[in-house]
């Protein structure tokens, strides 16, 4: 099954020479547009949102971007070899669908792994050698913040190298799932010497990047732009969190970069515990001002001198 190259710059609509800040802005704009919770055409939006997330997961990270640029469009001719087993090994050539990540991403930037033993063990007088057990297969599963907090079900497909037919599974994502947690599908990995010796399929949860929040451990950080006069005089702002809107009071004289903590509104950190939601205040200044506005700014400068 050939692996199709993904042009992540094209997906995000940026040039290969784009800065990390330009890439971040492009991602946030597209992610807001195609986020499944706000888009009208949810089915197509979900697919597009996954593509945008995958692209940003790679070129939005300096180290992954460097590796991606090194691979280049002619990665096959360059001799790059995908991870996930050596040629000829069971499980070295599989295809997934519905996980949120393409095979290209999984082979070079994901966590797809093949463990255990391939079939073909030797029978003994008392049973079977461990090598007769099929290989375990592990891949990533994209889960949004909202899905992690509420729980959901996802349909994925998995096609083995020796089978022309894809198998479909409904995977339950438990409420409160944590990043890195593995969901096990027993007996759905590589084939063993007998049907009851098949390996397992593990799906490792990876949280989708969000257009409005940064994920730091189990905390969510929302960078909020506030006009300078509101920071100086104080105000009240409506802040959208995964649990709904919160009215946040900004005291007079608030400095740029100050963080306001909303406890327990972050991501799951333990079965019954969640991290925090932090609002980081960024002061926005006008790029251009009218003649009338300039007079007021000049008057303020006189008062401050």
C-alpha positions in Angstrom: 0.0 0.0 0.0 1.8 3.2 -1.2 2.1 6.0 1.2 0.9 9.3 -0.3 3.0 12.5 0.3 1.2 15.3 2.2 2.0 18.9 1.3 1.4 20.5 4.7 2.3 24.0 3.5 -0.4 23.8 0.9 -2.9 22.5 3.4 -2.3 25.6 5.6 -2.1 27.9 2.6 1.3 29.3 3.5 4.6 29.4 1.6 7.5 27.0 2.5 9.4 30.1 3.7 6.6 31.2 6.1 7.7 32.1 9.7 6.4 30.0 12.6 4.2 33.0 13.6 2.7 33.1 10.1 2.0 29.3 10.2 0.4 29.7 13.6 -1.9 32.5 12.4 -2.9 30.5 9.3 -3.7 27.4 11.5 -5.8 29.4 13.9 -7.8 31.1 11.1 -8.5 27.8 9.3 -9.1 25.8 12.5 -11.8 28.4 13.6 -13.4 28.1 10.2 -13.5 24.3 10.1 -13.9 23.4 13.8 -16.7 20.7 13.8 -18.5 22.5 16.7 -19.1 25.7 14.6 -19.1 24.7 11.0 -22.4 24.2 9.2 -21.2 21.3 7.0 -19.9 19.2 9.9 -19.0 16.1 7.9 -16.7 17.9 5.5 -15.5 20.3 8.2 -14.4 17.4 10.4 -12.2 16.0 7.6 -10.7 19.3 6.8 -10.1 20.1 10.5 -8.1 16.8 10.8 -6.0 17.7 7.8 -5.3 21.2 9.2 -4.4 19.7 12.6 -2.0 17.2 11.1 -0.3 19.8 9.0 0.2 22.1 12.0 1.3 19.2 14.2 4.3 18.9 11.8 5.2 22.3 10.4 4.1 24.1 13.5 6.8 22.3 15.4 10.3 23.5 14.6 12.0 20.1 14.9 9.3 18.2 13.0 9.3 20.9 10.3 13.0 20.5 9.9 12.6 16.8 9.4 9.7 17.3 7.0 11.7 19.8 4.9 14.6 17.3 4.8 12.3 14.6 3.5 10.9 16.7 0.7 8.4 15.8 -2.0 10.8 13.2 -3.4 11.2 11.4 -0.1 10.8 8.0 -1.7 13.6 8.5 -4.2 15.7 9.9 -1.4 15.7 6.6 0.3 13.6 7.6 3.3 12.2 4.5 5.0 9.0 4.6 6.9 8.9 3.4 10.5 6.8 0.5 11.6 8.5 -2.7 10.8 11.1 -3.9 8.3 10.1 -5.1 4.8 8.7 -8.6 5.0 7.6 -8.3 8.6 4.0 -8.8 9.5 2.5 -5.4 10.4 5.1 -3.5 8.5 2.6 -2.4 5.9 -0.8 -1.4 7.3 -3.4 1.3 6.5 -5.7 3.2 8.9 -8.7 5.3 8.3 -10.7 7.5 10.7 -7.9 8.0 13.2 -7.4 11.6 12.2 -3.9 11.0 10.9 -2.7 10.0 7.5 -0.4 7.0 6.9 2.3 9.5 5.8 2.1 11.3 9.1 2.1 8.0 11.1 5.1 6.6 9.2 7.3 9.6 9.8 5.9 11.7 12.7 3.5 9.5 14.6 3.6 6.8 17.2 2.8 3.8 15.0 4.6 0.8 16.4 4.6 -3.0 15.8 5.6 -5.2 18.7 5.1 -8.7 19.9 6.0 -11.6 17.7 5.1 -12.6 14.2 3.3 -15.9 13.6 5.1 -19.1 12.9 6.2 -20.3 16.3 7.0 -24.0 17.0 4.6 -26.3 18.6 5.8 -28.2 21.7 4.4 -31.1 23.6 2.7 -28.8 26.1 1.6 -25.9 24.0 3.1 -23.3 21.7 6.1 -21.1 21.6 5.5 -17.4 22.4 6.6 -16.5 18.9 3.4 -17.9 17.5 1.5 -14.8 18.8 0.6 -12.1 16.3 2.2 -8.7 16.4 0.7 -5.8 18.5 -0.1 -2.7 16.4 -0.1 0.8 17.8 -1.2 4.1 16.2 -2.4 7.5 17.1 -6.0 8.6 17.5 -6.9 12.3 17.1 -9.3 13.5 19.9 -10.6 17.1 20.3 -10.6 18.8 23.6 -14.4 18.7 23.6 -14.5 15.0 22.9 -12.0 14.3 25.7 -14.2 16.1 28.2 -17.6 14.7 27.1 -16.7 11.3 25.7 -17.6 10.1 22.2 -17.4 7.2 19.8 -15.3 7.0 16.6 -15.3 4.7 13.7 -11.9 3.6 12.4 -10.8 1.2 9.7 -7.7 -0.9 9.7 -6.4 -2.9 6.7 -3.6 -5.4 7.1 -0.9 -5.9 4.4 -2.1 -9.4 3.6 -5.8 -8.5 3.3 -7.6 -6.6 0.5 -10.5 -5.8 2.8 -10.6 -3.1 5.5 -12.1 -3.9 8.9 -14.2 -1.3 10.7 -14.3 -0.8 14.4 -16.3 1.5 16.6 -14.1 2.9 19.3 -15.5 4.3 22.5 -13.6 7.4 23.8 -14.3 7.5 27.6 -15.2 10.8 29.2 -12.1 12.2 30.8 -9.6 10.4 28.6 -6.1 11.8 28.9 -3.4 12.5 26.3 -1.2 9.5 25.8 -3.8 7.1 27.2 -4.0 3.9 25.1 -7.3 2.3 24.1 -6.9 -1.4 23.5 -8.8 -3.5 20.9 -8.0 -7.1 22.0 -7.2 -9.5 19.2 -7.3 -7.0 16.4 -3.6 -6.7 15.7 -1.4 -9.0 13.6 -2.6 -12.5 12.9 -1.1 -15.3 15.0 -0.6 -19.0 14.4 -4.2 -19.5 15.7 -7.1 -17.1 15.8 -6.9 -16.9 19.6 -3.3 -15.8 19.4 -3.8 -12.6 17.4 -2.0 -9.5 18.6 -3.8 -6.4 19.9 -4.5 -3.1 18.4 -3.7 0.0 20.6 -4.8 3.5 19.8 -2.9 6.2 21.6 -4.9 9.4 22.3 -3.4 12.6 20.9 -5.3 15.9 21.5 -6.1 18.0 18.6 -4.6 21.5 18.5 -7.3 24.1 19.3 -7.5 27.5 17.5 -8.1 29.4 20.8 -6.3 27.4 23.5 -2.7 26.2 23.9 -2.3 22.9 25.7 0.4 22.8 28.4 0.2 19.6 30.3 -3.4 19.4 31.6 -3.8 23.2 31.5 -5.4 25.2 28.8 -4.0 28.7 28.0 -6.1 31.3 26.2 -4.3 34.3 24.9 -6.8 37.2 25.0 -6.2 40.5 23.2 -7.5 43.5 25.1 -7.4 47.1 24.0 -4.9 49.2 26.0 -7.6 51.5 27.5 -9.5 48.5 28.9 -6.3 47.2 30.6 -5.7 50.7 32.0 -9.2 51.4 33.2 -10.3 47.8 34.0 -13.3 46.0 32.5 -15.3 42.8 32.4 -14.8 40.3 29.6 -16.7 37.2 28.4 -14.2 34.3 28.0 -15.2 31.2 26.2 -14.0 28.0 27.9 -14.8 24.3 27.0 -17.4 24.4 29.8 -19.1 27.6 28.5 -18.7 31.3 28.9 -17.2 32.9 32.1 -17.4 36.6 33.0 -13.9 37.7 33.9 -13.1 40.9 35.8 -10.0 42.7 34.7 -8.8 45.1 37.4 -7.5 48.6 36.5 -3.8 48.8 35.6 -3.5 45.1 34.5 -0.1 44.5 32.9 0.6 42.7 29.6 1.1 38.9 30.1 -0.8 38.7 33.4 -2.6 35.3 33.8 -6.0 34.8 35.4 -6.6 31.2 36.6 -9.9 29.4 36.4 -9.4 26.3 38.4 -10.7 22.9 37.2 -11.6 24.0 33.7 -8.7 22.5 31.9 -8.0 19.0 30.6 -8.3 15.7 32.5 -5.1 15.1 34.6 -6.5 12.1 36.6 -9.7 10.1 36.6 -11.5 12.7 38.7 -9.2 15.7 38.4 -8.8 18.4 35.7 -6.1 21.0 35.1 -6.8 24.7 35.0 -7.9 27.2 32.4 -5.6 30.3 32.2 -6.4 33.5 30.5 -3.2 35.4 29.4 -3.8 39.1 28.8 -2.2 40.5 25.7 -2.5 44.3 25.1 -3.5 45.1 21.6 -2.4 48.5 20.1 -3.9 50.1 17.0 -1.8 49.8 13.9 -3.2 53.0 12.5 -4.9 56.0 14.3 -6.9 58.9 13.1 -5.9 62.5 13.5 -8.5 62.9 16.3 -7.2 59.8 18.1 -3.6 61.0 17.8 -4.6 64.2 19.7 -5.9 62.1 22.6 -2.8 59.9 22.7 -0.6 63.0 22.7 -2.6 64.5 25.5 -2.2 61.2 27.5 1.6 61.3 26.8 1.7 64.8 28.3 -0.1 63.6 31.5 2.2 60.7 31.9 5.4 62.8 31.5 
